[in-house]
Amino acid sequence: MRSSLSAANTQLVALEALEDDDEDAIQALLEEHLERTGSPVAEALLEDWNPLRFVKVIPHDYKRALAEPVSAGGGGFFTTESESEEAA
């Protein structure tokens, strides 16, 4: 089977290794899927768990947005000016 990773547009998305929290989330989703559907694929993935089978696909724009500072108020607006500059 051809890897779907080769079809990823790396100009738009990054392919990253999973973090521990990601692994926990994937296992929880697979367990819920198995419980709801009886999926033999979910069952096989859980029985022979290998996090290297998974990769995180994250859009570059989203990753940049996560790295930007977040305002604590002001309707989502923030300034790059310091309070001392405002007092001047």
PDB file with SEQRES, HELIX, SHEET and CRYST1 records, atoms N, CA, C and O in Angstrom:
SEQRES   1 A   88  MET ARG SER SER LEU SER ALA ALA ASN THR GLN LEU VAL          
SEQRES   2 A   88  ALA LEU GLU ALA LEU GLU ASP ASP ASP GLU ASP ALA ILE          
SEQRES   3 A   88  GLN ALA LEU LEU GLU GLU HIS LEU GLU ARG THR GLY SER          
SEQRES   4 A   88  PRO VAL ALA GLU ALA LEU LEU GLU ASP TRP ASN PRO LEU          
SEQRES   5 A   88  ARG PHE VAL LYS VAL ILE PRO HIS ASP TYR LYS ARG ALA          
SEQRES   6 A   88  LEU ALA GLU PRO VAL SER ALA GLY GLY GLY GLY PHE PHE          
SEQRES   7 A   88  THR THR GLU SER GLU SER GLU GLU ALA ALA                      
HELIX    1 AA1 SER A    4  ALA A    7  5                                   4    
HELIX    2 AA2 ASP A   20  THR A   37  1                                  18    
HELIX    3 AA3 PRO A   40  GLU A   47  1                                   8    
HELIX    4 AA4 PRO A   51  ARG A   53  5                                   3    
HELIX    5 AA5 HIS A   60  ALA A   67  1                                   8    
HELIX    6 AA6 GLU A   83  ALA A   87  1                                   5    
SHEET    1 AA1 2 VAL A  13  GLU A  16  0                                        
SHEET    2 AA1 2 LYS A  56  PRO A  59 -1                                        
CRYST1    1.000    1.000    1.000  90.00  90.00  90.00 P 1           1          
ATOM      1  N   MET A   1       0.839  -1.173   0.000  1.00  0.00           N  
ATOM      2  CA  MET A   1       0.000   0.000   0.000  1.00  0.00           C  
ATOM      3  C   MET A   1       0.886   1.239   0.000  1.00  0.00           C  
ATOM      4  O   MET A   1       1.877   1.305   0.727  1.00  0.00           O  
ATOM      5  N   ARG A   2       0.522   2.222  -0.822  1.00  0.00           N  
ATOM      6  CA  ARG A   2       1.267   3.468  -0.923  1.00  0.00           C  
ATOM      7  C   ARG A   2       1.002   4.327   0.298  1.00  0.00           C  
ATOM      8  O   ARG A   2      -0.138   4.422   0.754  1.00  0.00           O  
ATOM      9  N   SER A   3       2.039   4.953   0.834  1.00  0.00           N  
ATOM     10  CA  SER A   3       1.883   5.814   2.000  1.00  0.00           C  
ATOM     11  C   SER A   3       1.152   7.078   1.617  1.00  0.00           C  
ATOM     12  O   SER A   3       1.491   7.727   0.627  1.00  0.00           O  
ATOM     13  N   SER A   4       0.136   7.433   2.410  1.00  0.00           N  
ATOM     14  CA  SER A   4      -0.601   8.662   2.146  1.00  0.00           C  
ATOM     15  C   SER A   4       0.223   9.878   2.522  1.00  0.00           C  
ATOM     16  O   SER A   4      -0.127  10.993   2.134  1.00  0.00           O  
ATOM     17  N   LEU A   5       1.324   9.699   3.276  1.00  0.00           N  
ATOM     18  CA  LEU A   5       2.172  10.826   3.630  1.00  0.00           C  
ATOM     19  C   LEU A   5       2.811  11.449   2.408  1.00  0.00           C  
ATOM     20  O   LEU A   5       3.061  12.654   2.388  1.00  0.00           O  
ATOM     21  N   SER A   6       3.080  10.644   1.380  1.00  0.00           N  
ATOM     22  CA  SER A   6       3.687  11.189   0.169  1.00  0.00           C  
ATOM     23  C   SER A   6       2.714  12.108  -0.568  1.00  0.00           C  
ATOM     24  O   SER A   6       3.131  12.894  -1.419  1.00  0.00           O  
ATOM     25  N   ALA A   7       1.422  12.015  -0.248  1.00  0.00           N  
ATOM     26  CA  ALA A   7       0.427  12.870  -0.889  1.00  0.00           C  
ATOM     27  C   ALA A   7       0.213  14.168  -0.115  1.00  0.00           C  
ATOM     28  O   ALA A   7      -0.529  15.036  -0.574  1.00  0.00           O  
ATOM     29  N   ALA A   8       0.845  14.321   1.046  1.00  0.00           N  
ATOM     30  CA  ALA A   8       0.668  15.527   1.850  1.00  0.00           C  
ATOM     31  C   ALA A   8       1.355  16.714   1.172  1.00  0.00           C  
ATOM     32  O   ALA A   8       2.484  16.606   0.693  1.00  0.00           O  
ATOM     33  N   ASN A   9       0.656  17.838   1.142  1.00  0.00           N  
ATOM     34  CA  ASN A   9       1.218  19.057   0.575  1.00  0.00           C  
ATOM     35  C   ASN A   9       2.019  19.759   1.671  1.00  0.00           C  
ATOM     36  O   ASN A   9       1.462  20.505   2.476  1.00  0.00           O  
ATOM     37  N   THR A  10       3.321  19.515   1.694  1.00  0.00           N  
ATOM     38  CA  THR A  10       4.158  20.040   2.767  1.00  0.00           C  
ATOM     39  C   THR A  10       4.391  21.542   2.660  1.00  0.00           C  
ATOM     40  O   THR A  10       5.011  22.132   3.545  1.00  0.00           O  
ATOM     41  N   GLN A  11       3.904  22.169   1.590  1.00  0.00           N  
ATOM     42  CA  GLN A  11       3.927  23.630   1.534  1.00  0.00           C  
ATOM     43  C   GLN A  11       2.839  24.203   2.437  1.00  0.00           C  
ATOM     44  O   GLN A  11       2.936  25.350   2.871  1.00  0.00           O  
ATOM     45  N   LEU A  12       1.811  23.417   2.720  1.00  0.00           N  
ATOM     46  CA  LEU A  12       0.703  23.879   3.548  1.00  0.00           C  
ATOM     47  C   LEU A  12       0.691  23.269   4.937  1.00  0.00           C  
ATOM     48  O   LEU A  12       0.186  23.887   5.875  1.00  0.00           O  
ATOM     49  N   VAL A  13       1.234  22.073   5.091  1.00  0.00           N  
ATOM     50  CA  VAL A  13       1.178  21.383   6.382  1.00  0.00           C  
ATOM     51  C   VAL A  13       2.538  20.826   6.763  1.00  0.00           C  
ATOM     52  O   VAL A  13       3.384  20.548   5.913  1.00  0.00           O  
ATOM     53  N   ALA A  14       2.722  20.670   8.077  1.00  0.00           N  
ATOM     54  CA  ALA A  14       3.923  20.018   8.605  1.00  0.00           C  
ATOM     55  C   ALA A  14       3.530  18.624   9.090  1.00  0.00           C  
ATOM     56  O   ALA A  14       2.411  18.414   9.558  1.00  0.00           O  
ATOM     57  N   LEU A  15       4.441  17.695   8.975  1.00  0.00           N  
ATOM     58  CA  LEU A  15       4.257  16.342   9.477  1.00  0.00           C  
ATOM     59  C   LEU A  15       5.168  16.205  10.687  1.00  0.00           C  
ATOM     60  O   LEU A  15       6.386  16.343  10.578  1.00  0.00           O  
ATOM     61  N   GLU A  16       4.565  15.931  11.847  1.00  0.00           N  
ATOM     62  CA  GLU A  16       5.329  15.898  13.094  1.00  0.00           C  
ATOM     63  C   GLU A  16       5.103  14.593  13.831  1.00  0.00           C  
ATOM     64  O   GLU A  16       4.078  13.931  13.665  1.00  0.00           O  
ATOM     65  N   ALA A  17       6.076  14.241  14.642  1.00  0.00           N  
ATOM     66  CA  ALA A  17       5.937  13.075  15.518  1.00  0.00           C  
ATOM     67  C   ALA A  17       4.901  13.389  16.593  1.00  0.00           C  
ATOM     68  O   ALA A  17       4.693  14.547  16.955  1.00  0.00           O  
ATOM     69  N   LEU A  18       4.263  12.350  17.089  1.00  0.00           N  
ATOM     70  CA  LEU A  18       3.267  12.531  18.145  1.00  0.00           C  
ATOM     71  C   LEU A  18       3.938  12.854  19.470  1.00  0.00           C  
ATOM     72  O   LEU A  18       5.057  12.421  19.743  1.00  0.00           O  
ATOM     73  N   GLU A  19       3.232  13.622  20.282  1.00  0.00           N  
ATOM     74  CA  GLU A  19       3.648  13.861  21.663  1.00  0.00           C  
ATOM     75  C   GLU A  19       2.846  12.901  22.535  1.00  0.00           C  
ATOM     76  O   GLU A  19       1.891  12.281  22.066  1.00  0.00           O  
ATOM     77  N   ASP A  20       3.235  12.779  23.807  1.00  0.00           N  
ATOM     78  CA  ASP A  20       2.553  11.844  24.704  1.00  0.00           C  
ATOM     79  C   ASP A  20       1.054  12.123  24.782  1.00  0.00           C  
ATOM     80  O   ASP A  20       0.250  11.191  24.771  1.00  0.00           O  
ATOM     81  N   ASP A  21       0.673  13.403  24.862  1.00  0.00           N  
ATOM     82  CA  ASP A  21      -0.746  13.754  24.917  1.00  0.00           C  
ATOM     83  C   ASP A  21      -1.481  13.320  23.647  1.00  0.00           C  
ATOM     84  O   ASP A  21      -2.638  12.903  23.700  1.00  0.00           O  
ATOM     85  N   ASP A  22      -0.794  13.424  22.507  1.00  0.00           N  
ATOM     86  CA  ASP A  22      -1.397  13.003  21.245  1.00  0.00           C  
ATOM     87  C   ASP A  22      -1.669  11.505  21.260  1.00  0.00           C  
ATOM     88  O   ASP A  22      -2.728  11.052  20.824  1.00  0.00           O  
ATOM     89  N   GLU A  23      -0.707  10.743  21.762  1.00  0.00           N  
ATOM     90  CA  GLU A  23      -0.873   9.291  21.826  1.00  0.00           C  
ATOM     91  C   GLU A  23      -2.074   8.922  22.690  1.00  0.00           C  
ATOM     92  O   GLU A  23      -2.877   8.061  22.328  1.00  0.00           O  
ATOM     93  N   ASP A  24      -2.182   9.589  23.840  1.00  0.00           N  
ATOM     94  CA  ASP A  24      -3.311   9.328  24.738  1.00  0.00           C  
ATOM     95  C   ASP A  24      -4.634   9.651  24.050  1.00  0.00           C  
ATOM     96  O   ASP A  24      -5.599   8.897  24.173  1.00  0.00           O  
ATOM     97  N   ALA A  25      -4.680  10.762  23.331  1.00  0.00           N  
ATOM     98  CA  ALA A  25      -5.908  11.176  22.649  1.00  0.00           C  
ATOM     99  C   ALA A  25      -6.287  10.184  21.551  1.00  0.00           C  
ATOM    100  O   ALA A  25      -7.459   9.841  21.398  1.00  0.00           O  
ATOM    101  N   ILE A  26      -5.298   9.727  20.791  1.00  0.00           N  
ATOM    102  CA  ILE A  26      -5.577   8.766  19.712  1.00  0.00           C  
ATOM    103  C   ILE A  26      -6.084   7.450  20.282  1.00  0.00           C  
ATOM    104  O   ILE A  26      -7.039   6.871  19.763  1.00  0.00           O  
ATOM    105  N   GLN A  27      -5.448   6.979  21.347  1.00  0.00           N  
ATOM    106  CA  GLN A  27      -5.908   5.731  21.959  1.00  0.00           C  
ATOM    107  C   GLN A  27      -7.330   5.879  22.486  1.00  0.00           C  
ATOM    108  O   GLN A  27      -8.144   4.969  22.327  1.00  0.00           O  
ATOM    109  N   ALA A  28      -7.638   7.007  23.109  1.00  0.00           N  
ATOM    110  CA  ALA A  28      -8.990   7.230  23.621  1.00  0.00           C  
ATOM    111  C   ALA A  28     -10.002   7.269  22.483  1.00  0.00           C  
ATOM    112  O   ALA A  28     -11.095   6.716  22.611  1.00  0.00           O  
ATOM    113  N   LEU A  29      -9.656   7.912  21.379  1.00  0.00           N  
ATOM    114  CA  LEU A  29     -10.561   7.975  20.226  1.00  0.00           C  
ATOM    115  C   LEU A  29     -10.766   6.588  19.618  1.00  0.00           C  
ATOM    116  O   LEU A  29     -11.883   6.229  19.247  1.00  0.00           O  
ATOM    117  N   LEU A  30      -9.689   5.812  19.517  1.00  0.00           N  
ATOM    118  CA  LEU A  30      -9.811   4.453  18.983  1.00  0.00           C  
ATOM    119  C   LEU A  30     -10.673   3.582  19.890  1.00  0.00           C  
ATOM    120  O   LEU A  30     -11.496   2.803  19.409  1.00  0.00           O  
ATOM    121  N   GLU A  31     -10.484   3.715  21.206  1.00  0.00           N  
ATOM    122  CA  GLU A  31     -11.298   2.935  22.146  1.00  0.00           C  
ATOM    123  C   GLU A  31     -12.773   3.307  22.023  1.00  0.00           C  
ATOM    124  O   GLU A  31     -13.636   2.429  22.031  1.00  0.00           O  
ATOM    125  N   GLU A  32     -13.063   4.587  21.911  1.00  0.00           N  
ATOM    126  CA  GLU A  32     -14.461   5.015  21.749  1.00  0.00           C  
ATOM    127  C   GLU A  32     -15.031   4.510  20.425  1.00  0.00           C  
ATOM    128  O   GLU A  32     -16.171   4.048  20.363  1.00  0.00           O  
ATOM    129  N   HIS A  33     -14.227   4.604  19.374  1.00  0.00           N  
ATOM    130  CA  HIS A  33     -14.678   4.131  18.059  1.00  0.00           C  
ATOM    131  C   HIS A  33     -14.963   2.630  18.100  1.00  0.00           C  
ATOM    132  O   HIS A  33     -15.968   2.169  17.558  1.00  0.00           O  
ATOM    133  N   LEU A  34     -14.079   1.876  18.742  1.00  0.00           N  
ATOM    134  CA  LEU A  34     -14.272   0.434  18.865  1.00  0.00           C  
ATOM    135  C   LEU A  34     -15.554   0.137  19.634  1.00  0.00           C  
ATOM    136  O   LEU A  34     -16.345  -0.718  19.235  1.00  0.00           O  
ATOM    137  N   GLU A  35     -15.750   0.843  20.731  1.00  0.00           N  
ATOM    138  CA  GLU A  35     -16.939   0.621  21.558  1.00  0.00           C  
ATOM    139  C   GLU A  35     -18.219   0.918  20.779  1.00  0.00           C  
ATOM    140  O   GLU A  35     -19.199   0.181  20.887  1.00  0.00           O  
ATOM    141  N   ARG A  36     -18.211   1.988  20.002  1.00  0.00           N  
ATOM    142  CA  ARG A  36     -19.422   2.400  19.280  1.00  0.00           C  
ATOM    143  C   ARG A  36     -19.690   1.587  18.022  1.00  0.00           C  
ATOM    144  O   ARG A  36     -20.842   1.386  17.638  1.00  0.00           O  
ATOM    145  N   THR A  37     -18.607   1.114  17.374  1.00  0.00           N  
ATOM    146  CA  THR A  37     -18.795   0.491  16.058  1.00  0.00           C  
ATOM    147  C   THR A  37     -18.367  -0.968  15.980  1.00  0.00           C  
ATOM    148  O   THR A  37     -18.764  -1.683  15.060  1.00  0.00           O  
ATOM    149  N   GLY A  38     -17.556  -1.418  16.942  1.00  0.00           N  
ATOM    150  CA  GLY A  38     -17.029  -2.774  16.836  1.00  0.00           C  
ATOM    151  C   GLY A  38     -15.987  -2.911  15.741  1.00  0.00           C  
ATOM    152  O   GLY A  38     -15.754  -4.014  15.246  1.00  0.00           O  
ATOM    153  N   SER A  39     -15.358  -1.814  15.358  1.00  0.00           N  
ATOM    154  CA  SER A  39     -14.391  -1.789  14.261  1.00  0.00           C  
ATOM    155  C   SER A  39     -13.238  -2.760  14.481  1.00  0.00           C  
ATOM    156  O   SER A  39     -12.530  -2.663  15.484  1.00  0.00           O  
ATOM    157  N   PRO A  40     -13.044  -3.695  13.553  1.00  0.00           N  
ATOM    158  CA  PRO A  40     -11.901  -4.604  13.677  1.00  0.00           C  
ATOM    159  C   PRO A  40     -10.568  -3.874  13.463  1.00  0.00           C  
ATOM    160  O   PRO A  40      -9.543  -4.305  13.990  1.00  0.00           O  
ATOM    161  N   VAL A  41     -10.570  -2.794  12.709  1.00  0.00           N  
ATOM    162  CA  VAL A  41      -9.335  -2.023  12.490  1.00  0.00           C  
ATOM    163  C   VAL A  41      -8.929  -1.339  13.791  1.00  0.00           C  
ATOM    164  O   VAL A  41      -7.763  -1.400  14.181  1.00  0.00           O  
ATOM    165  N   ALA A  42      -9.878  -0.688  14.468  1.00  0.00           N  
ATOM    166  CA  ALA A  42      -9.584  -0.047  15.754  1.00  0.00           C  
ATOM    167  C   ALA A  42      -9.096  -1.083  16.754  1.00  0.00           C  
ATOM    168  O   ALA A  42      -8.148  -0.834  17.499  1.00  0.00           O  
ATOM    169  N   GLU A  43      -9.737  -2.237  16.771  1.00  0.00           N  
ATOM    170  CA  GLU A  43      -9.341  -3.304  17.694  1.00  0.00           C  
ATOM    171  C   GLU A  43      -7.905  -3.752  17.423  1.00  0.00           C  
ATOM    172  O   GLU A  43      -7.118  -3.916  18.355  1.00  0.00           O  
ATOM    173  N   ALA A  44      -7.567  -3.949  16.158  1.00  0.00           N  
ATOM    174  CA  ALA A  44      -6.219  -4.390  15.801  1.00  0.00           C  
ATOM    175  C   ALA A  44      -5.179  -3.329  16.150  1.00  0.00           C  
ATOM    176  O   ALA A  44      -4.095  -3.659  16.632  1.00  0.00           O  
ATOM    177  N   LEU A  45      -5.501  -2.055  15.911  1.00  0.00           N  
ATOM    178  CA  LEU A  45      -4.565  -0.978  16.237  1.00  0.00           C  
ATOM    179  C   LEU A  45      -4.316  -0.902  17.742  1.00  0.00           C  
ATOM    180  O   LEU A  45      -3.185  -0.684  18.178  1.00  0.00           O  
ATOM    181  N   LEU A  46      -5.364  -1.080  18.525  1.00  0.00           N  
ATOM    182  CA  LEU A  46      -5.219  -1.032  19.977  1.00  0.00           C  
ATOM    183  C   LEU A  46      -4.471  -2.245  20.523  1.00  0.00           C  
ATOM    184  O   LEU A  46      -3.654  -2.115  21.434  1.00  0.00           O  
ATOM    185  N   GLU A  47      -4.750  -3.424  19.966  1.00  0.00           N  
ATOM    186  CA  GLU A  47      -4.090  -4.653  20.432  1.00  0.00           C  
ATOM    187  C   GLU A  47      -2.602  -4.652  20.126  1.00  0.00           C  
ATOM    188  O   GLU A  47      -1.800  -5.168  20.905  1.00  0.00           O  
ATOM    189  N   ASP A  48      -2.234  -4.072  18.991  1.00  0.00           N  
ATOM    190  CA  ASP A  48      -0.827  -4.020  18.580  1.00  0.00           C  
ATOM    191  C   ASP A  48      -0.406  -2.548  18.507  1.00  0.00           C  
ATOM    192  O   ASP A  48       0.050  -2.072  17.467  1.00  0.00           O  
ATOM    193  N   TRP A  49      -0.570  -1.834  19.633  1.00  0.00           N  
ATOM    194  CA  TRP A  49      -0.354  -0.390  19.663  1.00  0.00           C  
ATOM    195  C   TRP A  49       1.090  -0.036  19.301  1.00  0.00           C  
ATOM    196  O   TRP A  49       2.042  -0.556  19.883  1.00  0.00           O  
ATOM    197  N   ASN A  50       1.222   0.866  18.320  1.00  0.00           N  
ATOM    198  CA  ASN A  50       2.523   1.372  17.901  1.00  0.00           C  
ATOM    199  C   ASN A  50       2.317   2.826  17.468  1.00  0.00           C  
ATOM    200  O   ASN A  50       1.792   3.075  16.383  1.00  0.00           O  
ATOM    201  N   PRO A  51       2.722   3.783  18.299  1.00  0.00           N  
ATOM    202  CA  PRO A  51       2.495   5.189  17.958  1.00  0.00           C  
ATOM    203  C   PRO A  51       3.228   5.628  16.694  1.00  0.00           C  
ATOM    204  O   PRO A  51       2.891   6.659  16.112  1.00  0.00           O  
ATOM    205  N   LEU A  52       4.219   4.863  16.267  1.00  0.00           N  
ATOM    206  CA  LEU A  52       4.944   5.221  15.042  1.00  0.00           C  
ATOM    207  C   LEU A  52       4.084   5.040  13.789  1.00  0.00           C  
ATOM    208  O   LEU A  52       4.472   5.480  12.707  1.00  0.00           O  
ATOM    209  N   ARG A  53       2.929   4.401  13.923  1.00  0.00           N  
ATOM    210  CA  ARG A  53       1.991   4.269  12.801  1.00  0.00           C  
ATOM    211  C   ARG A  53       1.263   5.576  12.507  1.00  0.00           C  
ATOM    212  O   ARG A  53       0.618   5.721  11.469  1.00  0.00           O  
ATOM    213  N   PHE A  54       1.376   6.523  13.433  1.00  0.00           N  
ATOM    214  CA  PHE A  54       0.631   7.766  13.333  1.00  0.00           C  
ATOM    215  C   PHE A  54       1.579   8.951  13.199  1.00  0.00           C  
ATOM    216  O   PHE A  54       2.716   8.915  13.667  1.00  0.00           O  
ATOM    217  N   VAL A  55       1.091   9.988  12.557  1.00  0.00           N  
ATOM    218  CA  VAL A  55       1.836  11.225  12.417  1.00  0.00           C  
ATOM    219  C   VAL A  55       0.858  12.381  12.589  1.00  0.00           C  
ATOM    220  O   VAL A  55      -0.300  12.293  12.181  1.00  0.00           O  
ATOM    221  N   LYS A  56       1.332  13.457  13.192  1.00  0.00           N  
ATOM    222  CA  LYS A  56       0.492  14.641  13.360  1.00  0.00           C  
ATOM    223  C   LYS A  56       0.643  15.506  12.113  1.00  0.00           C  
ATOM    224  O   LYS A  56       1.758  15.826  11.702  1.00  0.00           O  
ATOM    225  N   VAL A  57      -0.478  15.880  11.518  1.00  0.00           N  
ATOM    226  CA  VAL A  57      -0.493  16.761  10.361  1.00  0.00           C  
ATOM    227  C   VAL A  57      -1.063  18.090  10.843  1.00  0.00           C  
ATOM    228  O   VAL A  57      -2.212  18.158  11.280  1.00  0.00           O  
ATOM    229  N   ILE A  58      -0.256  19.146  10.763  1.00  0.00           N  
ATOM    230  CA  ILE A  58      -0.678  20.436  11.284  1.00  0.00           C  
ATOM    231  C   ILE A  58      -0.402  21.533  10.253  1.00  0.00           C  
ATOM    232  O   ILE A  58       0.728  21.675   9.784  1.00  0.00           O  
ATOM    233  N   PRO A  59      -1.437  22.311   9.897  1.00  0.00           N  
ATOM    234  CA  PRO A  59      -1.231  23.403   8.941  1.00  0.00           C  
ATOM    235  C   PRO A  59      -0.233  24.431   9.481  1.00  0.00           C  
ATOM    236  O   PRO A  59      -0.262  24.765  10.665  1.00  0.00           O  
ATOM    237  N   HIS A  60       0.644  24.928   8.615  1.00  0.00           N  
ATOM    238  CA  HIS A  60       1.641  25.915   9.030  1.00  0.00           C  
ATOM    239  C   HIS A  60       0.974  27.150   9.641  1.00  0.00           C  
ATOM    240  O   HIS A  60       1.441  27.665  10.656  1.00  0.00           O  
ATOM    241  N   ASP A  61      -0.118  27.628   9.026  1.00  0.00           N  
ATOM    242  CA  ASP A  61      -0.805  28.822   9.533  1.00  0.00           C  
ATOM    243  C   ASP A  61      -1.345  28.587  10.937  1.00  0.00           C  
ATOM    244  O   ASP A  61      -1.265  29.477  11.784  1.00  0.00           O  
ATOM    245  N   TYR A  62      -1.886  27.416  11.195  1.00  0.00           N  
ATOM    246  CA  TYR A  62      -2.427  27.100  12.517  1.00  0.00           C  
ATOM    247  C   TYR A  62      -1.300  27.046  13.550  1.00  0.00           C  
ATOM    248  O   TYR A  62      -1.457  27.536  14.669  1.00  0.00           O  
ATOM    249  N   LYS A  63      -0.178  26.459  13.180  1.00  0.00           N  
ATOM    250  CA  LYS A  63       0.954  26.370  14.094  1.00  0.00           C  
ATOM    251  C   LYS A  63       1.470  27.764  14.433  1.00  0.00           C  
ATOM    252  O   LYS A  63       1.820  28.033  15.582  1.00  0.00           O  
ATOM    253  N   ARG A  64       1.518  28.662  13.431  1.00  0.00           N  
ATOM    254  CA  ARG A  64       1.939  30.043  13.695  1.00  0.00           C  
ATOM    255  C   ARG A  64       0.958  30.734  14.634  1.00  0.00           C  
ATOM    256  O   ARG A  64       1.368  31.461  15.539  1.00  0.00           O  
ATOM    257  N   ALA A  65      -0.342  30.508  14.420  1.00  0.00           N  
ATOM    258  CA  ALA A  65      -1.365  31.131  15.264  1.00  0.00           C  
ATOM    259  C   ALA A  65      -1.246  30.642  16.707  1.00  0.00           C  
ATOM    260  O   ALA A  65      -1.454  31.422  17.637  1.00  0.00           O  
ATOM    261  N   LEU A  66      -0.919  29.378  16.907  1.00  0.00           N  
ATOM    262  CA  LEU A  66      -0.752  28.850  18.259  1.00  0.00           C  
ATOM    263  C   LEU A  66       0.431  29.492  18.975  1.00  0.00           C  
ATOM    264  O   LEU A  66       0.431  29.608  20.200  1.00  0.00           O  
ATOM    265  N   ALA A  67       1.432  29.907  18.215  1.00  0.00           N  
ATOM    266  CA  ALA A  67       2.639  30.475  18.805  1.00  0.00           C  
ATOM    267  C   ALA A  67       2.488  31.958  19.138  1.00  0.00           C  
ATOM    268  O   ALA A  67       3.319  32.508  19.861  1.00  0.00           O  
ATOM    269  N   GLU A  68       1.446  32.615  18.627  1.00  0.00           N  
ATOM    270  CA  GLU A  68       1.262  34.047  18.857  1.00  0.00           C  
ATOM    271  C   GLU A  68       0.665  34.303  20.227  1.00  0.00           C  
ATOM    272  O   GLU A  68      -0.073  33.471  20.755  1.00  0.00           O  
ATOM    273  N   PRO A  69       0.989  35.480  20.816  1.00  0.00           N  
ATOM    274  CA  PRO A  69       0.430  35.804  22.130  1.00  0.00           C  
ATOM    275  C   PRO A  69      -1.083  35.965  22.065  1.00  0.00           C  
ATOM    276  O   PRO A  69      -1.633  36.389  21.049  1.00  0.00           O  
ATOM    277  N   VAL A  70      -1.739  35.624  23.154  1.00  0.00           N  
ATOM    278  CA  VAL A  70      -3.193  35.712  23.226  1.00  0.00           C  
ATOM    279  C   VAL A  70      -3.557  36.765  24.255  1.00  0.00           C  
ATOM    280  O   VAL A  70      -2.990  36.796  25.347  1.00  0.00           O  
ATOM    281  N   SER A  71      -4.492  37.617  23.914  1.00  0.00           N  
ATOM    282  CA  SER A  71      -4.954  38.656  24.821  1.00  0.00           C  
ATOM    283  C   SER A  71      -5.838  38.057  25.899  1.00  0.00           C  
ATOM    284  O   SER A  71      -6.594  37.122  25.636  1.00  0.00           O  
ATOM    285  N   ALA A  72      -5.749  38.583  27.096  1.00  0.00           N  
ATOM    286  CA  ALA A  72      -6.604  38.128  28.196  1.00  0.00           C  
ATOM    287  C   ALA A  72      -7.961  38.818  28.162  1.00  0.00           C  
ATOM    288  O   ALA A  72      -8.855  38.454  28.925  1.00  0.00           O  
ATOM    289  N   GLY A  73      -8.124  39.791  27.303  1.00  0.00           N  
ATOM    290  CA  GLY A  73      -9.395  40.519  27.229  1.00  0.00           C  
ATOM    291  C   GLY A  73      -9.403  41.396  25.998  1.00  0.00           C  
ATOM    292  O   GLY A  73      -8.578  41.238  25.098  1.00  0.00           O  
ATOM    293  N   GLY A  74     -10.339  42.317  25.969  1.00  0.00           N  
ATOM    294  CA  GLY A  74     -10.385  43.253  24.847  1.00  0.00           C  
ATOM    295  C   GLY A  74     -10.943  42.655  23.581  1.00  0.00           C  
ATOM    296  O   GLY A  74     -10.617  43.114  22.486  1.00  0.00           O  
ATOM    297  N   GLY A  75     -11.772  41.645  23.701  1.00  0.00           N  
ATOM    298  CA  GLY A  75     -12.406  41.079  22.510  1.00  0.00           C  
ATOM    299  C   GLY A  75     -11.433  40.444  21.542  1.00  0.00           C  
ATOM    300  O   GLY A  75     -11.692  40.396  20.340  1.00  0.00           O  
ATOM    301  N   GLY A  76     -10.301  39.948  22.062  1.00  0.00           N  
ATOM    302  CA  GLY A  76      -9.337  39.268  21.191  1.00  0.00           C  
ATOM    303  C   GLY A  76      -8.297  40.192  20.594  1.00  0.00           C  
ATOM    304  O   GLY A  76      -7.437  39.741  19.837  1.00  0.00           O  
ATOM    305  N   PHE A  77      -8.356  41.494  20.922  1.00  0.00           N  
ATOM    306  CA  PHE A  77      -7.376  42.435  20.407  1.00  0.00           C  
ATOM    307  C   PHE A  77      -6.262  42.618  21.419  1.00  0.00           C  
ATOM    308  O   PHE A  77      -6.494  42.555  22.626  1.00  0.00           O  
ATOM    309  N   PHE A  78      -5.057  42.845  20.928  1.00  0.00           N  
ATOM    310  CA  PHE A  78      -3.952  43.118  21.824  1.00  0.00           C  
ATOM    311  C   PHE A  78      -3.034  44.111  21.146  1.00  0.00           C  
ATOM    312  O   PHE A  78      -3.096  44.299  19.931  1.00  0.00           O  
ATOM    313  N   THR A  79      -2.188  44.742  21.928  1.00  0.00           N  
ATOM    314  CA  THR A  79      -1.259  45.723  21.397  1.00  0.00           C  
ATOM    315  C   THR A  79       0.169  45.263  21.648  1.00  0.00           C  
ATOM    316  O   THR A  79       0.446  44.531  22.598  1.00  0.00           O  
ATOM    317  N   THR A  80       1.047  45.695  20.799  1.00  0.00           N  
ATOM    318  CA  THR A  80       2.453  45.380  20.995  1.00  0.00           C  
ATOM    319  C   THR A  80       3.144  46.467  21.810  1.00  0.00           C  
ATOM    320  O   THR A  80       4.322  46.347  22.146  1.00  0.00           O  
ATOM    321  N   GLU A  81       2.397  47.539  22.129  1.00  0.00           N  
ATOM    322  CA  GLU A  81       2.953  48.623  22.938  1.00  0.00           C  
ATOM    323  C   GLU A  81       2.910  48.228  24.409  1.00  0.00           C  
ATOM    324  O   GLU A  81       1.996  47.528  24.845  1.00  0.00           O  
ATOM    325  N   SER A  82       3.901  48.678  25.168  1.00  0.00           N  
ATOM    326  CA  SER A  82       3.903  48.381  26.589  1.00  0.00           C  
ATOM    327  C   SER A  82       3.064  49.410  27.330  1.00  0.00           C  
ATOM    328  O   SER A  82       2.737  50.460  26.778  1.00  0.00           O  
ATOM    329  N   GLU A  83       2.712  49.116  28.580  1.00  0.00           N  
ATOM    330  CA  GLU A  83       1.933  50.045  29.383  1.00  0.00           C  
ATOM    331  C   GLU A  83       2.702  51.335  29.628  1.00  0.00           C  
ATOM    332  O   GLU A  83       2.100  52.405  29.714  1.00  0.00           O  
ATOM    333  N   SER A  84       4.030  51.248  29.742  1.00  0.00           N  
ATOM    334  CA  SER A  84       4.830  52.454  29.992  1.00  0.00           C  
ATOM    335  C   SER A  84       4.772  53.392  28.794  1.00  0.00           C  
ATOM    336  O   SER A  84       4.822  54.608  28.973  1.00  0.00           O  
ATOM    337  N   GLU A  85       4.669  52.870  27.595  1.00  0.00           N  
ATOM    338  CA  GLU A  85       4.552  53.713  26.400  1.00  0.00           C  
ATOM    339  C   GLU A  85       3.198  54.394  26.374  1.00  0.00           C  
ATOM    340  O   GLU A  85       3.089  55.528  25.909  1.00  0.00           O  
ATOM    341  N   GLU A  86       2.146  53.716  26.873  1.00  0.00           N  
ATOM    342  CA  GLU A  86       0.813  54.302  26.890  1.00  0.00           C  
ATOM    343  C   GLU A  86       0.760  55.483  27.849  1.00  0.00           C  
ATOM    344  O   GLU A  86       0.040  56.450  27.601  1.00  0.00           O  
ATOM    345  N   ALA A  87       1.512  55.413  28.940  1.00  0.00           N  
ATOM    346  CA  ALA A  87       1.487  56.475  29.950  1.00  0.00           C  
ATOM    347  C   ALA A  87       2.220  57.716  29.470  1.00  0.00           C  
ATOM    348  O   ALA A  87       1.979  58.807  29.987  1.00  0.00           O  
ATOM    349  N   ALA A  88       3.095  57.578  28.507  1.00  0.00           N  
ATOM    350  CA  ALA A  88       3.893  58.713  28.027  1.00  0.00           C  
ATOM    351  C   ALA A  88       3.110  59.699  27.225  1.00  0.00           C  
ATOM    352  O   ALA A  88       3.663  60.698  26.764  1.00  0.00           O  
TER     353      ALA A  88                                                      
END                                                                             
